[in-house]
């Protein structure tokens, strides 16, 4: 682990980068720290410890103490319980947060169960790390941002590309004007790789004894458990294929845009789009479409021109002619089109990028470094807790980012071009789309009020 001086240096720089992206009026707050000795380790609780939750847990366990773990599926929890036999095990995150004395918590669950534990934790002064997308609904993103401000806790969303050197270098290039004024951005993914464009299953199966189905559903409206059934295209809900269902996930857009659109959003200091247009194939009332294209229109801001961000999924991509014959577009990536050149990354996280036309940039030297480099997504958050400084992926950045991305799903579900009033959290031209800004919560899973 870095020495205290190095740690403070790293996190101070990350906070500077976050403030620069958001504007001076939204500078990260310094959270009040609990008294502890210099050698004290953080007491961390884990909500969701299978899959990504396991890697988030282990990312924290290298330097801190895992004292409690929670999962609704005992099969998913097995490996975590073996790794941390001294940690108290819970099925219900409400019990864990209420009973344990935690300093921090990681939340790596299906999208529909992010906001509940995060808000309850922040109400108790517990620092929060929440997997992407930060929330299930647009309203939840706003609530988490406001709760983080009020509580002063240290927060981070789990979009790890934020902490990669390549992404931060790309941000510096764009902000230094290397490719000129950017008015056009293209972002695409090979997702979905799970079923979408299907209806709710009609069959009912016995709930596995290892799964607490009621707790898995959490705030979602009750539905019967169903296992996979090949002839219907339904592969079950848990532990993976919930992503395509609107009641639980946010489709290909929610799953991947908080990774792939991260660098353009951060570098261009985008905030809220004012218009969203969508085109899709195969969507149903229950699930996201098989493929879609979405245009997010961001207005002019300061010296930055208006920007149109194009999203593509399900095999759709931008027109290859944008880069001419110089490159074949990867399965997923992003492309910024500037007045003086283009920046293209063939990756989901933005760790690699190239500048075009190649001849123009063959002797390119990166601009002066303005963003300090990160120790990694988990360490930046943990060290931020110890130093009282927000990491770059904190909720002040991550919540508006998530909010903007999820507006695309409103356009997909309503089938309309939307006009968005961010100040009032309102779709001004569609009551149907407005109904998707928030959701109802099943009794017992209502959100904690601040």
VENSULRA-V424773 format. One line per field, one symbol per residue. ss: DSSP state (@ for helix, = for strand, . for the rest). phi: phi as a letter, one per 40 degrees, with the letter a starting at -180 (. if undefined). A space follows every 10 residues. Layout:
ss=???
phi=???
This chain:
ss=...@@@@@@@ @@@@@@@@@@ @@.@@@.... .......... ..=====... .@@@@@@@@@ @...====== ..=@@@@@@@ @@@....=== ..@@@@@@@. ...====... @@@.@@@@@@ @@@...==== .......@@@ @@@@@@@@@@ @...===..@ @@@.@@@@@@ @@@@@..... .=======.. .......... .......... =.@@@@@... ........=@ @@.=...... @@@@=..... @@@@@@@@@@ .@@@@@@... ....====== =.....=... ========.. =..=..==== ===......@ @@@....... ..======.. .====..... ...===.... .......... ......@@@@ @@@@@@@... ....@@@@@@ @@@@@@@@@@ @@@@...=== =@@@.==... @@@@...... ..........
phi=.ccdccdccc cccccccccc cchccbcdcc cccccaccbc bccbbbbgbb fccccccccc ccbbbcbabb acbccccdcc cccbccccbb cbcccccccc cbcaabbbbd dcbccdcccc cccbgccbbb cccdacbccc cccccccccc cgccbaccbc ddccdccccc dcccccgdbg cbbbbbbaac ccbbcbgbcc cccbbccdcc bccdcccfcc ddaccaccad cbgcbgcbcb ccdccccbbb gccccbcccc cccdccccfc bbcbabbbba bgcbccbccc aabbbbbbcd afcccdbbbb bbaghcaccc cdbgccaccc caiaabbbcb ibbbbcbcbg cbabbbcdcc bcbcbdcdcb bcccchcccc cccccccgbc cccccccccc ccdccccccc ccccgbcbbb bcdbfaccba cccccccbac bcdgbccccc
